[in-house]
C-alpha cells in the first residue's frame, strides 16, 4: 500500500481519524505512527495548514555523508539506495497557515 501512497491498515498517523487511507471513514485500529505523504498532508490540512512545498530524502544519503572514506562499492551502493523511491524515508513539508476564508 505504501508503494501506492496509501496508509496501510493498523498503521495510523492519528488517534482520531484514518488519514491517508482508502477508507478514511473506518475506525482507527492501529497505534504505530508512520506516515504516507497523503496521510500526513491530510492531517496537517485538517489542522488548518496548507502544504506549501514538499521534498523527500533518504537516510542512505546521510550515511554516505557521515562515512569518512567508505570503499567505492559502498559509496555506490549507498548512492543507489538513496534514489530508490520507496526508500525515501524522510518527508519534509513546508507549511503555511490556511487563510480563514479558505476554510
C-alpha angles and dihedrals in degrees: 000000000000090000088061093046094251127135109248119235115270092017106098134180093200138033091218108047138013101248117189094016124130085232103041094170095062123104119276106252109167139067103199112105112216121138136216115204090252093049095049092044092052090048095053092043089053088054093056102267134113126213109248097177139357134199137167132214137182129233087223091071088053091052089050092054092044094054113094101213110342120184115269092251090053092049091049092048093049091046092051092047090051089063098050104112097220090048092061091110102165118075120197119195127183106206133196127191110261110245112250092238091059094057 
